[in-house]
């Protein structure tokens, strides 16, 4: 089930409460991390700022990711031995307010 802007905003506000981010920063993050065609599954504060794990059942179209602002890292991992039927796409977004901090991941 896809996550909506409102749901993600609420979850991010709760998840990142310790970092004391302002609402406008949360809104900018939400606008960046929602990507059409990808199922958002995990979100981590990482050395880049924010690392997000997505899953998709189709070969990922990377143009949707590269059109986003501040992509610092991108990994694509195909699951399946004979036929690649599922892909994990991990994207690291630069978020200046979170850069250099680390924390546990949040499942979606």
URGIJO-V308130 format. One record per residue. N is the residue number from 1. SS is DSSP state (h for helix, s for strand, l for the rest). PHI is phi as a letter, one per 40 degrees, with the letter a starting at -180 (999 if undefined). Layout:
[[N | SS | PHI] [N | SS | PHI]]
This chain:
[[1 | l | 999] [2 | l | c] [3 | l | c] [4 | l | c] [5 | h | d] [6 | h | c] [7 | h | c] [8 | h | c] [9 | h | c] [10 | h | c] [11 | h | c] [12 | h | c] [13 | h | d] [14 | h | c] [15 | h | c] [16 | l | b] [17 | h | d] [18 | h | c] [19 | h | c] [20 | l | f] [21 | l | c] [22 | l | c] [23 | h | d] [24 | h | c] [25 | h | c] [26 | h | d] [27 | h | c] [28 | h | c] [29 | h | c] [30 | h | d] [31 | h | c] [32 | h | c] [33 | h | c] [34 | l | c] [35 | l | b] [36 | l | d] [37 | l | g] [38 | l | b] [39 | s | c] [40 | s | c] [41 | s | b] [42 | s | a] [43 | s | b] [44 | s | b] [45 | s | c] [46 | s | b] [47 | l | c] [48 | l | c] [49 | s | h] [50 | s | a] [51 | s | b] [52 | s | b] [53 | s | b] [54 | s | b] [55 | s | b] [56 | s | a] [57 | l | c] [58 | l | b] [59 | l | d] [60 | l | c] [61 | l | c] [62 | l | c] [63 | h | c] [64 | h | c] [65 | h | c] [66 | h | c] [67 | l | c] [68 | l | c] [69 | l | c] [70 | l | g] [71 | s | c] [72 | s | c] [73 | s | a] [74 | s | a] [75 | s | b] [76 | s | b] [77 | s | b] [78 | s | c] [79 | s | c] [80 | l | h] [81 | l | c] [82 | l | c] [83 | l | b] [84 | l | c] [85 | l | b] [86 | s | a] [87 | s | b] [88 | s | b] [89 | s | b] [90 | s | b] [91 | s | b] [92 | s | b] [93 | s | b] [94 | s | c] [95 | l | b] [96 | l | d] [97 | l | c] [98 | l | b] [99 | l | d] [100 | l | g] [101 | l | c] [102 | l | b] [103 | l | a] [104 | l | c] [105 | l | c] [106 | s | b] [107 | s | c] [108 | l | b]]
